[in-house]
Amino acid sequence: MGTDYDLCINGGGPIGATLACLLATKGLRILLLERGTYSSQPTQNPDGRAYALAEGIRPLLEDAGIWQALPQAGQPINTIHVVDQQGRLPSTSRNSILNGLSFTEDDAPAGRPFGWMVEAHNLLAAIARALPEHDTLDIRAPATGRFTFTPTHAEIALNNGQNVTASLVIAADGRRSLLREQAGIGLTRIPYNKVALVSAIAHEAPHHNSALEHFLPQGPFARLPLPGAPGHPHRSAIVWTDTAKRIEHISSLDAESFLRLVQDRLAGEELGQLQLTGSHWTYPLASQYAHRYYAERLLLVGDAAHGLHPVAGQGMNLGFRDVRTLVELLGNAYAAGADLGSQDILRTYQRLTRPGNLAMLAGCDIMERVFSNNLPIIRHARHFGLNTLKRFPALRRNFVHRAMGL
Ligand SMILES: Cc1cc2nc3c(=O)[nH]c(=O)nc-3n(C[C@H](O)[C@H](O)[C@H](O)COP(=O)(O)OP(=O)(O)OC[C@H]3O[C@@H](n4cnc5c(N)ncnc54)[C@H](O)[C@@H]3O)c2cc1C
């Protein structure tokens, strides 16, 4: 049956919008529905988040025209220090850490950073700039739809009263996906009874493109390098995980007391005087996974399909891997004139993405549990793991290669 659109993408966040741009370059007629608004100017950071994006994801964002449209270039991450519990970074040698491990430029493919830090408001502005560049992309924002699925197509009743049809609908509407719920797709949620506090700090000394992941019994503390801003040439993001009660207490502290606690968690990093540059945001932590990635004429992508603990900064990266798979699958099907909503395509997408996504989700879950556990046997196992990685460069490089999404 002829439809108004080849595809309707519901949810124009980072994952839905990137998918829309990439498939539009292949000629697909796409309706993108986003309930929020877009602004091509980076407004005040809407949610405090700064994303660590794997180097392997950068080409995807370039192909989508989003990377080039960033109002401020991403901040490369060239060194990652991992410190276990009360370890310290010795000031003399940053490459060998007590109770920890450093990943340096020698561990990455020549000349390439491990990843890039991009602040949420810059990514959203870049998306707003890239979307209108595509002729076959119909962007409706703010807009929502009501969906009816039939064996041959999907019908979409837009909130402006218009009714349209598409061969396939993609739910990119985030963790609380209404489309997933409407399709009756089950969800397993794993709460951690922990909260992440995110904030940005300025410091006196440069970060030298390094990131710190400090594992503490109460939860991981991360300092991630950010690009400079007017008045603050040296900046970092922090992601601080602890119990809800302690995060509530930490959030209520005055700047001086807050920064003293931050200093304690920097494991000896010498960043000079610290300064808070904005508010705190808090996120209750949970992992979740959808039991299936498809229903009749419907596919789930990004956080609608899987939500991870942010310990390894892999949630959005995983969504971009879904995008990579879908662009190939739907792009080829479109070129061959095939039905985009066929069972064959829906099943193939799930087969190609879900096992790897579940493995990554399990990996982050284990990391959170193993690193926040102080039982002697777990502590020894942890040290054994870190030391093994420290002693075998080939093993370390293999680990890094995977984390970089290459
Ligand atoms: C504290 C924290 C730190 C993180 N750090 C990292 C990191 O460093 N690296 C990383 O890879 N990931 C990170 N993540 C994970 C990352 O934020 C998510 O994986 C990512 O935002 C998922 O993108 P998405 O587009 O799938 O969903 P979302 O970002 O949730 O976007 C969904 C979009 O759909 C729209 N929408 C919702 N419902 C409707 C509807 N009914 N109709 C129309 N539109 C709708 C929303 O307005 C939104 O624009 C972090 C998460 C947290 C909480």
The ligand as an SDF file (V2000), in Angstrom:
LIG
                    3D

 53 58  0  0  0  0  0  0  0  0999 V2000
   23.4530   11.2660   34.6020 C   0  0  0  0  0  0  0  0  0  0  0  0
   23.5290   10.6410   33.2390 C   0  0  0  0  0  0  0  0  0  0  0  0
   24.7090   10.6940   32.5170 C   0  0  0  0  0  0  0  0  0  0  0  0
   24.8110   10.0800   31.2640 C   0  0  0  0  0  0  0  0  0  0  0  0
   25.9820   10.1270   30.6060 N   0  0  0  0  0  0  0  0  0  0  0  0
   26.1230    9.4650   29.4400 C   0  0  0  0  0  0  0  0  0  0  0  0
   27.3700    9.4540   28.7600 C   0  0  0  0  0  0  0  0  0  0  0  0
   28.3510   10.0360   29.2370 O   0  0  0  0  0  0  0  0  0  0  0  0
   27.4650    8.7790   27.5900 N   0  0  0  0  0  0  0  0  0  0  0  0
   26.4120    8.1050   27.0490 C   0  0  0  0  0  0  0  0  0  0  0  0
   26.5740    7.4670   26.0050 O   0  0  0  0  0  0  0  0  0  0  0  0
   25.1990    8.1230   27.6580 N   0  0  0  0  0  0  0  0  0  0  0  0
   25.0270    8.7780   28.8290 C   0  0  0  0  0  0  0  0  0  0  0  0
   23.8090    8.8050   29.4530 N   0  0  0  0  0  0  0  0  0  0  0  0
   22.6600    8.1450   28.7930 C   0  0  0  0  0  0  0  0  0  0  0  0
   21.9740    9.0650   27.7630 C   0  0  0  0  0  0  0  0  0  0  0  0
   21.5160   10.2340   28.4120 O   0  0  0  0  0  0  0  0  0  0  0  0
   20.7960    8.3470   27.1010 C   0  0  0  0  0  0  0  0  0  0  0  0
   21.1760    7.0570   26.7070 O   0  0  0  0  0  0  0  0  0  0  0  0
   20.3080    9.1430   25.8770 C   0  0  0  0  0  0  0  0  0  0  0  0
   19.8190   10.4080   26.2600 O   0  0  0  0  0  0  0  0  0  0  0  0
   19.2150    8.3810   25.1300 C   0  0  0  0  0  0  0  0  0  0  0  0
   18.8210    9.1290   24.0040 O   0  0  0  0  0  0  0  0  0  0  0  0
   17.3780    8.8690   23.3400 P   0  0  0  0  0  0  0  0  0  0  0  0
   17.2960    9.8120   22.1820 O   0  0  0  0  0  0  0  0  0  0  0  0
   17.1530    7.4180   23.1100 O   0  0  0  0  0  0  0  0  0  0  0  0
   16.3330    9.2770   24.4800 O   0  0  0  0  0  0  0  0  0  0  0  0
   16.0670   10.7080   25.1210 P   0  0  0  0  0  0  0  0  0  0  0  0
   17.3290   11.4790   25.2360 O   0  0  0  0  0  0  0  0  0  0  0  0
   15.2940   10.4380   26.3600 O   0  0  0  0  0  0  0  0  0  0  0  0
   15.1360   11.4440   24.0480 O   0  0  0  0  0  0  0  0  0  0  0  0
   13.7870   11.0620   23.8570 C   0  0  0  0  0  0  0  0  0  0  0  0
   13.0870   12.1590   23.0720 C   0  0  0  0  0  0  0  0  0  0  0  0
   11.7420   11.7600   22.8050 O   0  0  0  0  0  0  0  0  0  0  0  0
   10.8690   12.8420   23.0930 C   0  0  0  0  0  0  0  0  0  0  0  0
    9.5650   12.2440   23.4540 N   0  0  0  0  0  0  0  0  0  0  0  0
    9.2650   11.5270   24.5630 C   0  0  0  0  0  0  0  0  0  0  0  0
    7.9870   11.1110   24.5230 N   0  0  0  0  0  0  0  0  0  0  0  0
    7.4600   11.6010   23.3730 C   0  0  0  0  0  0  0  0  0  0  0  0
    6.1790   11.4890   22.7540 C   0  0  0  0  0  0  0  0  0  0  0  0
    5.1800   10.8050   23.3410 N   0  0  0  0  0  0  0  0  0  0  0  0
    5.9920   12.0770   21.5550 N   0  0  0  0  0  0  0  0  0  0  0  0
    7.0030   12.7810   20.9450 C   0  0  0  0  0  0  0  0  0  0  0  0
    8.2450   12.9100   21.4860 N   0  0  0  0  0  0  0  0  0  0  0  0
    8.4610   12.3120   22.6820 C   0  0  0  0  0  0  0  0  0  0  0  0
   11.5400   13.6010   24.2300 C   0  0  0  0  0  0  0  0  0  0  0  0
   11.0870   14.9330   24.2910 O   0  0  0  0  0  0  0  0  0  0  0  0
   13.0130   13.4790   23.8470 C   0  0  0  0  0  0  0  0  0  0  0  0
   13.4260   14.5250   22.9920 O   0  0  0  0  0  0  0  0  0  0  0  0
   23.6820    9.4070   30.7110 C   0  0  0  0  0  0  0  0  0  0  0  0
   22.4740    9.3720   31.4170 C   0  0  0  0  0  0  0  0  0  0  0  0
   22.3970    9.9820   32.6760 C   0  0  0  0  0  0  0  0  0  0  0  0
   21.0930    9.9220   33.4240 C   0  0  0  0  0  0  0  0  0  0  0  0
  1  2  1  0
  2  3  1  0
  2 52  2  0
  3  4  2  0
  4  5  1  0
  4 50  1  0
  5  6  2  0
  6  7  1  0
  6 13  1  0
  7  8  2  0
  7  9  1  0
  9 10  1  0
 10 11  2  0
 10 12  1  0
 12 13  2  0
 13 14  1  0
 14 15  1  0
 14 50  1  0
 15 16  1  0
 16 17  1  0
 16 18  1  0
 18 19  1  0
 18 20  1  0
 20 21  1  0
 20 22  1  0
 22 23  1  0
 23 24  1  0
 24 25  2  0
 24 26  1  0
 24 27  1  0
 27 28  1  0
 28 29  2  0
 28 30  1  0
 28 31  1  0
 31 32  1  0
 32 33  1  0
 33 34  1  0
 33 48  1  0
 34 35  1  0
 35 36  1  0
 35 46  1  0
 36 37  1  0
 36 45  1  0
 37 38  2  0
 38 39  1  0
 39 40  1  0
 39 45  2  0
 40 41  1  0
 40 42  2  0
 42 43  1  0
 43 44  2  0
 44 45  1  0
 46 47  1  0
 46 48  1  0
 48 49  1  0
 50 51  2  0
 51 52  1  0
 52 53  1  0
M  END
$$$$
